[in-house]
Amino acid sequence: MNYSDEEICMGALTEEGSTYGEVTPPIYQSTIFTKSSFETFTKEQSEEDQHFVYSRGTNPTVQVLEKKLAMLERAEACKCFGSGMGAISAVWMTLLKAGDHVLFMNNIYGPTLQLAAHMERFGIEYTVFDHEQGRAVEEGIKENTRLIYLESPGTMKMKVVDIKHITDAAKKRGIYTMMDNTWATPLFQKPMTLGVDIVIHSLTKYIGGHSDVVGGAVISSHALIKQLFFSGYQLFGSVLQADSAAMIIRGLRTLPLRMKQHQDNALQVISYLESRPEVKAVHHPAADKQNRVLIEQQLQGYAGLLSFELEDAGFEKVAAFINHLTLFRIGTSWGGYESLVNSPLKKDNHEQLKAQGFDLGMIRLSVGLEGAAMQIKDLEKGFQAVTAY
């Protein structure tokens, strides 16, 4: 069926288990699903990816969410996890073996790279290739490259890479491609239509949308999700609970409306930041004039996560700016109602950040839903605080 994203998100589809005309799918808290005969039990246990046997495998509430996410990404199948990192690690433990190489494209989420460093102890090597737009991906591919992992937009700098170029290069060599699409959500970007094999999401961010649930998802073909189910998923046990799935389904219902507001607020905040003499650069696809054609080909909208660089900044100046904000609260993560502020800068990591290509004045904003006027008024306090530096 050819449903629109809005129909999928907002529940126009008939939900699984609808019996009494309820408008939300039931929460199946049961861990066990009994069978009418031992013959049925043994058959379905051997095909647990297709049947409800035990909620470490499949659960009716979670399955509703999985179907919606697969449809939104224009994919065949989805498996949900207890966290985004649970989703990433499950894929790697399914596809990779000792001697394999993973190529990372663009700026990558820190814990993802920490996991890659941990995997080296099992004989899996990796390199990070942060080339402009990813158009020289061939230079980073080795004979043992098994997986190319990318983000677009990338972490912190929000740079966009040429997804189709990367996937074409990978397919010629029989290499899997895997992409974190959390920033854009399936509403603003559909990587599988550009050739990506595996899409992952942290459902904790925009899709959940309320900073009250942790979850992850892997979206791919039926064949790959089946392979994932019996190894990286079931055996490693990063399971999404039924009540968490119900909360994420609730988040999906308002996702189209929320993303529109995140976008509208962010565009106004970006315009304001670009007008400030204290700001050296703004990092967000909407502020990237150089790669306009590529951005418009890949993105159908703009999320509210961005970063900017203060002129001539160090730890004290960044801290002063952040500490004087009141609407933007200091915290990790992003994608909820509330606006958040953070920075990769610490007192003791200046050389490390420079080596990674990050400016010492970088500040990250998660532009929430409170309204651009309130957000800009709050940012004024930060700029007033740094005038003395």
N, C-alpha and C positions, 0 to 999 in steps of 0.2 A: 504494500500500500504506500502511496506517495503522500505522506503527511508533511505538513510544514513543521518547522522547528517549534513554532508556538503551539501547535496542536499536540506535539509530542510532550512538550514541557508542561503544558497547562491541564493535562488530563483529559483531553477530548477522546483519547483512546479508551477502549474498554479495558478496565484493570483486571488483573488476574484475581480469581476468587470472588468476583462480584456476585453476591447472592441476594442481598436485600436492598439493592439500589444505593449502597453506600458510595460516597463521593471520594473517599480515600481507600486505598487498598488495606486489607486487614494486616495487622502485625502478627505474624506467626512466630510466637516465642518458643514453640516446641523444638527441642533438639532432636527428637525421634519421630519418624513417620512409619507406623506399623503397616504390615501388608496382610492380605487375606489368606495367603498360603505361603509355605516355605519355598515352593517353586518360584513364585513371584518375587519373594524376597531375594533369593540367590541371583535371579536374573537381573533385577534392578540394582542390586549391590555391585554387580560387575559392570554396570552401565550407569554409575552414580552421577556422572556429569549430565545425564538426561532425566534422572528421576529423583524424587525427594525421598531420601533414606535417612540422612543424618545431617544436621545443619552445618557441620564442618565442610560438607560438600555443597549441597544446594538447599535453598530455602525459598519458599514462594514469595515472600516480601522482597527479598534481595533480588530475586529473578525479575520482578517488575522493573526495578531500577536498572538492572543489566540490559534488559530489552530496550528501555528508553535511551540509554547512553549509546548503545550500538546503533540505533536508528539515527540519533543526532549526529553521529560521526559518519553516517552512511557506510557502516560496516556490517559484517555478518554476525559478530558475537562479541560478548563482553564478559569479563569476570571481575567482580568487585572484591576489594581487600580491606583489611582493617586500617590501612594507612597508605599514603602514596609511596613511601619507602618500601612497604610490604609488597606493593605492586611491582616496583622496579626490581627488587631483589628476586622475586619469584620468576620474572622473565629471564634474568641473567642466569639463575640456577637451572633453568630449563634449557636454555640455548647454548650456554658457554661451557667449555671444558679446558683443562690444562693445555697450554700452548696457544690458545686463542688470543686475539688482540681486539680491543675495543677502541674505536676512534671517536672522540668527543668533538663536536662542532659547536662553536659559539661559546659564550659564557654560560657555565652550567651551575645549577643549584649545588651549593657547597656539600651537603650530606651525600648527594649522588657521587661526587668525586671522592668523598671519604670512603664510601662503600667500594668504589673502584680500587682505591689504594689498599683496602682490606683484602680484596679479591686477589691481589698480587701474591699473597701467601699460598694461594691455591694454584699458582702458575698461570694466571690470566693477566696479561699486560694491557696497558692502556697509554694513549697519548691524547693531549688536548690540542686541538688545531683551531686557533681563533683567527682565521683568515677573514678578511673583509668579505661579507656576503656569502662565504662558503663556496665561492666559485672555483677555487683551486683545490677542491676536496681530493682530487686524484693524487696530489702531492703528499697527503697524509695517509693514504691507503698502503698497507703492507700485504705481503703474500699471505699472512695468517690472520688478516682482518676478518672477523666473523660478524661484527656488528658496528654500525655507525649510529651513534646516539646524538641527538640534537635537540636544542631548544630554539624556538623562534616565535616571538622575541625572546632574547636570552636574558639570563639573570643579571640584575643590577643595571647593566647598560642598555637593556631592552633592544639590542640590535636585531635586525631581521636578516636572515640568510635565505638564499635561493633554494627552497625546499626541492623543487622539481629537478634542478641540476644535481643536487646531492643524491636523490633517489634514482635518477637515471644512471649516474655513475656506479651506484651500488648494485643495481639490477644487472648491469653488464658483467659484473664480477661475482654474482651470486651471494652478495652480502646483505644481511638483514638491515633494515633501517627502523629505528625506534625514536619516537619524538614525544617530549613532554609538551602537552597542549594546554596546560593549566592556565597560563596567562590569558589566552584568547577565549577559552571555553569553546565548545563545539558551535556556538552561535556565531562567533566571529572568525573562525578558521576551521577548515576540515582537511587535515593533513593527508588522510587516506585518499582523497580525490587527487592529491598531488603525488601519489605513489608510495607514501609511507606504509610500511608493513605493520607496525605496532604503534598505537597511540596510548599514552598513559596520562592519567589525571590524578592530582591531589584533589579529592572531593571535599576536602577540608576548606578549600578556598571559595571561589565564586559559586560553584555548583551547590555546595551546602549553604553557604552565603550568610550564616548567622553566628559564626565563631562558637558553635556549640556541639560540633560533631567532627570526628576524624574518620577519614576514609580514603580509599584509592581505587583506581580502576585500570584494567588493561583491556584494550579494544583492538580486535584484529579479525582474522578469518576464522571460520569454524574449525579448520584443521589445527591452527596454531593454538587456539583457546582450548581445544580438547587435549592437546599435548601438555599445555600449561596446567590444566586441571589435575592431571594425575601425577604431576611431579612438583613443580614449583609452588602450586597452590595447596593441594591437599596435604602434602608431606611436610610443608613448612608452616602451615597453620595460621597464616595472617588472615583471619576470617572477619568479614563485616557482619556485625550482629543485625538481627531483624529490626530492632528499634532504631538503630543508627540508619539503616536503609530507609526506613519510613521518614526520618527527619530529612534525609537528603532528597527524597521524592518531594517532600514539602518544599524544600529549597528550589527544586526544579520548576515548581509552579510559578514562582515569581522571577525566575532567572531572566526572561526576556525584558521584563520591566526594570529589574535592577540593573542589568548591564547597560541599558539605555541611559539610566540616570548616572551610573558610574562614568560612562563616556562623556555625557554632557558636563558633569562637574569637572572631570579631568581636563577637558579641552579649555575650560575657563581658567583653571589653575595653571595650566601650561602657558597660556597667553600672559597671565600675570607674572609668572616666573621669568619669562623671556623679556619682560619689561624692566626687570630689576637690574641695576648696575652691579650689584653684588654677586650676580649669578654668571658663572663662566660658561656653563653649558647645561642644556636640559636633555635628558635621555628618555625618549618615548617615540614610538613610530610616528605619531602625529607631528613631532618636532623634527623629524628626519626629512629634510627637503631633498637631500642628495639621492635617496633611493625611493622616490615617490612612486615610480612605475611599478617596481617590484612589490612594494607595500600594498598598493591598491589591487594588485593581482591576487595576493595571498590573504589579505585581511578584509573582512566585511564590516569591521568596527574596531573600536579602541577601548581597551580595559582601563581601569583607574590606577594601575601600578606604574610608577615612574620614579626617576631619580634626577637629581640635579647636582651641580658642583658649585660650591662657594669659592669665590676668588681668594687666593692667598690664605688658605685655611689649614689648620692643624687640629689636634684633638680639642683644645680649649675652645676654639671658635665654633667647631661643630657642636660640642656639648652645650655651649651657651645658646646657640640657635635652638637646639632640640629642647633644652630644659625650660625655655620660655614659652613653649607651645602648651596650650591647655586643651583645645579641641582634638588636635592630633596627639594621641596618646602613645607613649613609648612601649613598643612591644614587637614581638616577632610575628610571623605569618601575615596574612592579608586576605582581602576578598569579602570581609563582612560588612555590616552596616557602618561600623565605626571607622573613622579615619585613624591611621597609624603612622608613626614615624620611626625610622631606624637608620643606622649607618654601619657599613662594614668596618669603619675605623675603630681601633682600640688604641690604648696607650702604647702598646708594645708591638704593633704589627705594621708599622709604616713601610719598612723595606719590603715586606711580603706583599702588601697592596700594590706598591710601585711595580714589583716584578710581575704582578698579574695584570697590570695596565689600568689599575683603578686610581683615580685622583683622590688625594687625601681630604678633599673637601666634599666628597660625595655623601649625599643624604637621600634616603629612599622614602617616598611617600606612598602610602596606600590611600587613595582618595576615596572616601566612603560616600555615604548617601545623605549626609546632613544638609548639603547645599553649598554651592560654590561661594556664595557671599560670605557665609560663616567660615568656610575653610580659608579663604583669602584673608579675611580679617584676622584669623589666628596666625597665619604665616607672617603678617605684618609685625607681630610681636617678636617673632624670631629675628627678622631683619633689623628691627630696632635694637635688639640685644647685641648684635655683632658690630654695630657702628663703632664701638670703642676699640675693636681689634684692627 
